[in-house]
Amino acid sequence: MTQTLFMKETTTAVNTPQSATAATILTARGVHKSYGSLQVLQEVSLTAAAGEFIAITGQSGAGKSTLLHILGGLDRPDRGQVSLAGQDLFALSAKKHLRFRNSHIGFVFQFHHLLPEFTALENVCMPLWIKGIKKQTAQKQAQQVLERVGLSHRADHKPGALSGGEQQRVAIARALVNQPPVIFADEPTGNLDSETAATIHRLFLDLRAQYNLTFIVVTHNEQLAAIADRVLHMKDGML
């Protein structure tokens, strides 16, 4: 696969950041979000450098997933700004927003969200097909990414025939296939046993090193948080 990838906060330095002098890839300023009378996010601001690995921790209900969805453009803040690769995510038209998200952002969820009627290869092809890549070219690229995550031999299997760890690796391949600069992951090892989770953690580090990916991960897993460059703790909608 060709490599083309280019706070008011409580911060715990865990490892030496790979990209301590790297350019800022993501900036969020003054992000607020409420659902009715429930205020979920309050004045959240953060920055992430290219190639940085950030873990966001905190109790359930603290606002972690809501923040991740806003940073990744899946949800809109009530007010505040999110800029990714120099682009204000919420200044785009709906169509341009979808295109930008498809090419610049990868998402990995706790429950995989694979399409059960499609094979692993077809699931990984989806972002490429949405982008308009021809079928044969998309399949070749998807096969290369499946090989990178160690699942090329399972390409023709549907999700129901895969283990939980294999399904998550397919989801990671799907997030990676368009070579986005940022990967967002929401409890990516929450449903996995400790050995399988450790394999996914190592894979994240390998992919970060190979493609200079920025990872922003919401997690309760102490081992996953321990490999991050920074750990940001969220409480009552604030970092």
C-alpha positions as CSV (number, residue, x, y, z in Angstrom):
1,M,0.0,0.0,0.0
2,T,1.5,3.3,-1.0
3,Q,2.1,5.6,1.9
4,T,0.4,8.9,1.2
5,L,-0.7,9.8,4.8
6,F,0.5,12.6,5.6
7,M,-6.0,22.4,26.5
8,K,-7.7,23.1,29.1
9,E,-6.9,19.5,30.0
10,T,-5.5,17.1,32.5
11,T,-2.6,15.4,30.8
12,T,-0.5,12.5,31.9
13,A,2.7,11.9,29.9
14,V,3.0,8.2,29.4
15,N,5.4,7.6,26.5
16,T,7.6,10.0,24.6
17,P,5.5,11.3,21.7
18,Q,6.6,10.1,18.4
19,S,5.8,13.4,16.8
20,A,6.7,15.9,19.5
21,T,7.6,18.5,16.9
22,A,5.0,17.5,14.3
23,A,2.5,19.8,12.9
24,T,-0.9,20.1,14.5
25,I,-3.4,17.9,12.6
26,L,-6.5,18.4,14.8
27,T,-7.8,21.4,16.8
28,A,-11.0,21.7,18.9
29,R,-11.9,25.0,20.6
30,G,-14.7,25.7,23.0
31,V,-16.8,22.6,22.1
32,H,-20.2,22.5,23.8
33,K,-23.0,19.9,23.4
34,S,-26.3,19.4,25.2
35,Y,-29.2,17.1,24.7
36,G,-32.2,18.9,26.0
37,S,-31.4,20.0,29.6
38,L,-28.5,17.6,29.8
39,Q,-25.2,19.3,29.2
40,V,-22.7,16.7,27.9
41,L,-19.7,18.7,26.9
42,Q,-18.6,22.0,28.4
43,E,-15.9,24.2,26.9
44,V,-13.8,21.3,25.6
45,S,-10.6,22.3,23.8
46,L,-7.7,20.1,22.6
47,T,-5.0,19.8,19.9
48,A,-3.4,16.7,18.4
49,A,-0.2,16.5,16.4
50,A,0.4,14.4,13.4
51,G,1.4,10.9,14.5
52,E,0.3,11.4,18.1
53,F,-1.5,8.7,20.1
54,I,-4.0,10.2,22.5
55,A,-6.2,8.2,24.9
56,I,-9.3,9.7,26.5
57,T,-10.4,8.1,29.7
58,G,-13.1,8.8,32.3
59,Q,-16.2,7.2,33.8
60,S,-19.2,6.2,31.7
61,G,-21.4,9.2,31.0
62,A,-18.5,11.7,31.2
63,G,-19.0,12.7,27.6
64,K,-16.1,10.8,26.0
65,S,-17.9,9.2,23.1
66,T,-19.9,12.4,22.4
67,L,-16.6,14.2,22.1
68,L,-15.1,11.6,19.9
69,H,-18.1,11.7,17.5
70,I,-17.9,15.5,17.3
71,L,-14.1,15.4,16.7
72,G,-14.7,12.9,13.9
73,G,-17.6,14.9,12.4
74,L,-20.3,12.3,13.1
75,D,-22.1,14.8,15.3
76,R,-22.3,18.6,15.5
77,P,-21.5,20.7,18.5
78,D,-24.0,23.3,19.8
79,R,-21.1,25.7,19.6
80,G,-17.3,25.6,19.2
81,Q,-15.0,24.7,16.3
82,V,-13.2,21.6,15.1
83,S,-10.5,21.8,12.5
84,L,-8.9,18.8,10.9
85,A,-6.0,19.1,8.5
86,G,-6.7,22.8,8.3
87,Q,-10.4,22.4,7.4
88,D,-13.2,23.5,9.7
89,L,-15.3,20.4,9.8
90,F,-18.6,22.2,10.2
91,A,-18.1,24.9,7.6
92,L,-18.6,22.4,4.8
93,S,-21.8,21.6,3.0
94,A,-23.4,18.3,3.8
95,K,-22.0,16.7,0.7
96,K,-18.5,18.1,1.1
97,H,-18.6,17.1,4.7
98,L,-19.2,13.5,3.9
99,R,-16.5,13.5,1.2
100,F,-14.0,15.0,3.6
101,R,-14.8,12.6,6.4
102,N,-14.5,9.6,4.0
103,S,-11.0,10.7,2.9
104,H,-9.6,12.1,6.1
105,I,-11.1,10.2,9.0
106,G,-11.2,6.5,10.0
107,F,-13.5,5.2,12.7
108,V,-13.2,2.0,14.8
109,F,-16.1,1.2,17.1
110,Q,-16.5,-1.3,20.0
111,F,-19.1,-3.3,18.1
112,H,-17.4,-3.3,14.7
113,H,-20.5,-2.2,12.7
114,L,-19.5,-4.6,9.9
115,L,-22.2,-5.4,7.3
116,P,-23.1,-9.1,8.0
117,E,-24.2,-9.9,4.4
118,F,-20.8,-8.9,3.0
119,T,-17.4,-10.6,3.2
120,A,-14.5,-9.1,5.1
121,L,-13.0,-7.9,1.7
122,E,-16.3,-6.3,0.7
123,N,-16.6,-4.6,4.1
124,V,-13.1,-3.1,3.7
125,C,-14.0,-2.0,0.2
126,M,-17.0,0.1,1.3
127,P,-15.2,3.4,1.9
128,L,-13.4,3.0,-1.4
129,W,-16.7,2.3,-3.3
130,I,-18.3,5.3,-1.6
131,K,-15.4,7.3,-2.8
132,G,-16.0,6.2,-6.4
133,I,-13.1,3.8,-6.8
134,K,-13.6,1.1,-9.4
135,K,-14.4,-2.4,-8.0
136,Q,-11.3,-4.2,-9.1
137,T,-9.0,-1.4,-7.9
138,A,-10.9,-1.2,-4.6
139,Q,-10.6,-4.9,-4.1
140,K,-6.9,-4.9,-4.7
141,Q,-6.4,-2.0,-2.2
142,A,-8.6,-3.7,0.4
143,Q,-6.8,-7.0,0.0
144,Q,-3.5,-5.2,0.7
145,V,-4.8,-3.6,3.9
146,L,-6.3,-6.9,5.1
147,E,-2.9,-8.4,4.6
148,R,-1.4,-5.6,6.6
149,V,-3.7,-6.5,9.6
150,G,-3.0,-10.2,9.2
151,L,-6.3,-11.2,7.7
152,S,-5.7,-11.7,4.0
153,H,-6.5,-15.4,4.4
154,R,-10.0,-14.5,5.8
155,A,-11.0,-12.1,3.1
156,D,-13.8,-14.2,1.7
157,H,-15.4,-14.9,5.1
158,K,-18.4,-13.0,6.3
159,P,-18.4,-11.4,9.8
160,G,-20.4,-14.2,11.4
161,A,-17.6,-16.7,10.5
162,L,-14.9,-14.5,12.2
163,S,-13.9,-14.2,15.8
164,G,-14.3,-11.0,17.7
165,G,-10.7,-10.1,17.3
166,E,-10.8,-10.9,13.5
167,Q,-13.9,-8.7,13.2
168,Q,-12.1,-5.8,14.9
169,R,-9.1,-6.2,12.6
170,V,-11.5,-6.0,9.6
171,A,-13.0,-2.8,11.1
172,I,-9.5,-1.4,11.5
173,A,-8.7,-2.3,7.9
174,R,-11.9,-0.5,6.8
175,A,-10.9,2.5,8.8
176,L,-7.4,2.5,7.2
177,V,-8.2,1.7,3.6
178,N,-8.6,5.3,2.5
179,Q,-5.3,6.2,4.2
180,P,-6.8,8.9,6.5
181,P,-4.4,11.0,8.7
182,V,-6.6,10.4,11.8
183,I,-8.1,7.3,13.3
184,F,-10.8,7.6,16.0
185,A,-11.5,4.6,18.1
186,D,-14.3,4.2,20.6
187,E,-13.6,1.4,23.1
188,P,-11.9,-0.7,20.3
189,T,-11.0,-3.6,22.6
190,G,-13.9,-3.3,25.0
191,N,-15.4,-6.7,23.9
192,L,-12.1,-8.6,23.5
193,D,-10.2,-10.9,25.8
194,S,-6.9,-9.6,27.2
195,E,-4.7,-11.5,24.8
196,T,-6.6,-10.4,21.7
197,A,-6.8,-6.9,23.0
198,A,-3.0,-6.8,23.4
199,T,-2.7,-7.9,19.8
200,I,-4.9,-5.0,18.7
201,H,-2.9,-2.6,20.9
202,R,0.4,-3.7,19.1
203,L,-1.3,-3.3,15.8
204,F,-2.3,0.3,16.5
205,L,1.3,1.1,17.4
206,D,2.6,-0.6,14.3
207,L,0.2,1.3,12.1
208,R,1.0,4.6,13.8
209,A,4.7,4.0,13.1
210,Q,4.2,2.9,9.5
211,Y,1.8,5.6,8.3
212,N,2.3,8.4,10.8
213,L,-1.3,8.1,11.8
214,T,-2.9,10.1,14.6
215,F,-4.9,7.9,17.0
216,I,-7.5,9.4,19.3
217,V,-8.9,6.6,21.4
218,V,-11.7,6.5,24.0
219,T,-11.0,3.6,26.4
220,H,-11.4,2.1,29.9
221,N,-8.6,-0.3,29.2
222,E,-5.6,0.6,31.3
223,Q,-3.2,-1.3,29.0
224,L,-4.4,0.6,26.0
225,A,-4.1,3.9,27.8
226,A,-0.6,3.0,28.9
227,I,0.7,2.9,25.3
228,A,-0.6,6.4,24.5
229,D,1.6,9.5,24.2
230,R,-0.9,11.4,26.3
231,V,-3.9,10.5,28.5
232,L,-6.7,13.0,28.8
233,H,-9.2,12.5,31.6
234,M,-12.8,13.5,31.1
235,K,-15.1,14.3,34.0
236,D,-18.6,15.9,33.9
237,G,-18.2,16.9,30.2
238,M,-14.8,18.6,30.7
239,L,-11.2,17.6,30.0
